[in-house]
Structure formats: C-alpha cells, structure tokens
Amino acid sequence: MYLSRLLLNNYRNYIREEFTPHSHLNLIQGENAQGKSNLLEAIFLLGMGKSPFNARSREIIRWGEGWFRLEGQVERRDHSLKVELVYKKDGVREMTINGQREDNISQLLGRINVVLFSPEDLQLLKGGPALRRRYLDLQLCQISPRYFYYLQQYRRIIQQRNMLLKDIRFDHLREGEDLSVWDRQLIQVGTGIIYKRQGAVSKLAPLAAELHKKMSGGREELTVAYRPSISGRGERSPEEIAADFQRALAAVRGDELKRQFTMIGPHRDDISLYINGRDGRKYGSQGQQRTAALSLKLAETLYIEEEMGEHPILLLDDIMSELDSRRRQFVFDGVQGKGQVFITGTEGDEFSPGTRGRRYHISQGRILEGWSPD
C-alpha cells in the first residue's frame, strides 16, 4: 500500500499544494514551522478521519478561510482508492470514497492503514494509561470496523450510566431495575472491547519484545501485558470475560453509588511494560523508555501488516533527533523495503547508500522535490 498523490487545500499553512510521494522512502526536510508535521498529519487524517493531535477541524483550516480539503490517491495490492475529505468551519464534514458520498467515518477506517510515531509517543511509557489505551484503539479501529462501533457504543453507555449513578443519589428507588439495564449493556459491549484488546496484545507483545531486544543489542528484554480493570488473568473467552465483568461490577456497586461514576471497564484498562523484569514506567532509563516506545510503534506496523495483508503507511515525525545514532540506524535499516515511509527531519539527515527513495524540502507550505537515487 502506498500514497501516490496528495492534494492539500487550505490545510494549515498550505494554500494549495499537490504532492506526489515516492512509493518507498520519503525524507521530508526543512526548518521548524514550515509544514513538515502538517503534511504527516494530513496523511494520517486521510486514513483515520481525524487529527492524531486531537486538533479540531476549525484549528486545521488555514487562517482566514472557511474550509479545508484533502484528496488522496492510494494504491493497494488489488485496487486503487481515492478519498476526498472536506471540513468546514461550522463543523460540517463531507467525505467521498471512490466518488461515493459517505456519511459515517467508520466507512473510511481500514481503507488507508497508517501508523504515526511522533515525539509525543515517547510518553507511551511515561504517560498515563489513556495514552496506552489510545495506542491499542487506533490500530484496532483500522483492523476491525466493529471495534470502532464498540467504542462508540461504550462511550454512550458510560455517559448514560454515570448520569444515572448521579441521579440515584437523590432517588434511591431508581437503583435496581434502571441500573441493571445499563449494567447488561456495559458488560456486553465492554466484553467485546476487552476480548479484542486481549487478542491484539497477545500478538503485539512478542513483536515488540523482539524489536526491543535487537535495538538494545540483546541486553534488554521487554515484556508487554494487557491489564484489564476487571479481575482475572491470562487469555479468556468472551463468556469468561463477561462473567468476571459481572462479578466485578457487583463488588464495586456500593463504591460506585458513593462516587457516582463507573469504576471498572475498558475505560480503566492499561498495558504493563517491564524491562528486564522491572516496571519500565518507574525504573526505565530515558533511553530504555524511548526504545520501548519505538518498539511498540514498530510492532504496530508488523501487527497491522499481519492482519491486513499489506504494510501500513509509516509516518515518522521528527523522531530521529530523539534517538541516538545506533537506534536511528536501526530504524532506518528496518523501514527500508517494507512499504511506504515518510520521515521528517532537518537538512542534516541523509539517506544511506542504495536507499530507494526521494528527498523533499518544505518551506512556507511549499513542497519542493530534491535528490532521488532512483
């Protein structure tokens, strides 16, 4: 899979720019605030329908304009795909896929698989559980449209159940039947999410461990495990997860009524990360944490390739400056020949001899083609 054409119109600092990237390696160079990260954000948005930086559409629209437009042409193994997205200042979104108007963003997911690694992703170890849950959710939404549906439903259920918990404080008569209705929905949808996450981590863990071992020269062992908030260990069937979920809900019922929010479920899950048997979040050095975060992201590309049959488009946004020379070389060697890759960096970054790719220079929202070994 590779992006063969990208059109940006009123997108951040791009007025109207057409970009024809190389099908393998693309090195995007330029000074800060010239549009390098904006370009990768646009590619990600084409695949996921939203910015990876949680930016609102009106924040992305070029200053003084009322809309932005993205158009991308992607070549997959057995077909071509054209996606057009228009976002307006009033919140209206228009989306067409191969000329067909689509209203639901779920119709876009899985069409253009993308993986982004930016400096913010180094917080996968240092940051809170929400970052690690998002790491899982982004890849699972691309692999399984049903998972995206589960997440949407689960957010609605949590919102309604929390509102009811607050109401019960003032009307205890509503506690029994009303809450049990939302409990059943919470267990049903939450079980689907937990089961999918459990399966994903079981495949991601050995991939990340092997990558981390290679990057550390065999000196470090990374252990990745899924930690759902409900009790129980090991891989479980959906029926076992649902039974554990029901028992866990009953155990915290009194506390939930006091605190007025849902205390367990996928919204409280986490991933544990151990380096040489020690909690990498607490005891890992900065270098170890960076290596672990990078291993998780590169493992994500391998996992998506295994599930979808094609390597996703890999976006590496200004991460080379965050890595030492050995890790930079590992990344550079590892991405060659494995699908389309975009790497942003400074003018000092160079291609290795024999690399199939092209270098571009970005200045004030203009993309200029540079050197190519082809």
VENNORTA-V906030 format. One line per field, one symbol per residue. ss: DSSP state (H for helix, E for strand, C for the rest). phi: phi as a letter, one per 30 degrees, with the letter a starting at -180 (. if undefined). psi: psi as a letter, one per 30 degrees, with the letter a starting at -180 (. if undefined). Layout:
# VENNORTA-V906030
ss: ???
phi: ???
psi: ???
This chain:
# VENNORTA-V906030
ss: CEEEEEEEEEECCEEEEEECCCCCEEEEECCCCCCHHHHHHHHHHHHHCCCCCCCCHHHHECCCCCEEEEEEEEECCCCEEEEEEEEECCCCEEEEECCEEECCHHHCCCCCCEEEEEHHHHHHHHCCHHHHHHHHHHHHHHHCHHHHHHHHHHHHHHHHHHHHHHHHCCCHHHHHHHHHHHHHHHHHHHHHHHHHHHHHHHHHHHHHHHHHHHHCCCCCCEEEEEECCCCCCCCCCHHHHHHHHHHHHHHHHHHHHHHCCCCCCHHHCEEEEEECCEEHHHHCCHHHHHHHHHHHHHHHHHHHHHHHCCCCEEEEECCHHHCCHHHHHHHHHHHCCCCCEEEEECCCCCCCCCCCEEEEEEECCEEEEEEECC
phi: .adcabccbhchccdabcbcdddccbccclddickdddddeddddddciaddchddeddddeeiccabbbbbcbccebacbbbbbbccddjdbbbbbhicdbccdddddidbdbbcbbeddddecdddeeddddeddddddddbeddededddddddeddddddedddecbddddddddddddddddddddddddddeddddcdeddddddddddciidbbcccbdbddddjbidbdedddddddddddddceddddddiadcbkedcdaccbcchiceddccddddddddddddddddddddddddcibdddcccchcdddcdddddddddddddibidbcbcacdddbddeiddlbcbccbhicccdcdbdd
psi: kljfkkkkjhjcgkdjkkkjlkfckjjjllllgfgeeeeeeeeeeeefglkfggklefffkkkflgllkkkkkkjlegllkkkkkkklfgfkkkkkjhfkkkfkfffekfejkkkkjlffffgeeealfeeeeeeeeeeeefejfeeeeeeeeeeeeeeeeeeeeeefefifffedeeeeefeeeeeeeeeeeeeeeeeeefeeeeeeeeeeeeegggfkkkkkkkilfllkllklleeeeeeeeeeeeefgeeeeeefhlkfllffgllkkjkjhfkjfeefkleeeeeeeeeeeeeeeeeeeeeefgkklkkjjjhfefflleeeeeeeeeffkghakkkkkalffklklkgkjalklkkjhgkjkkbkkf.
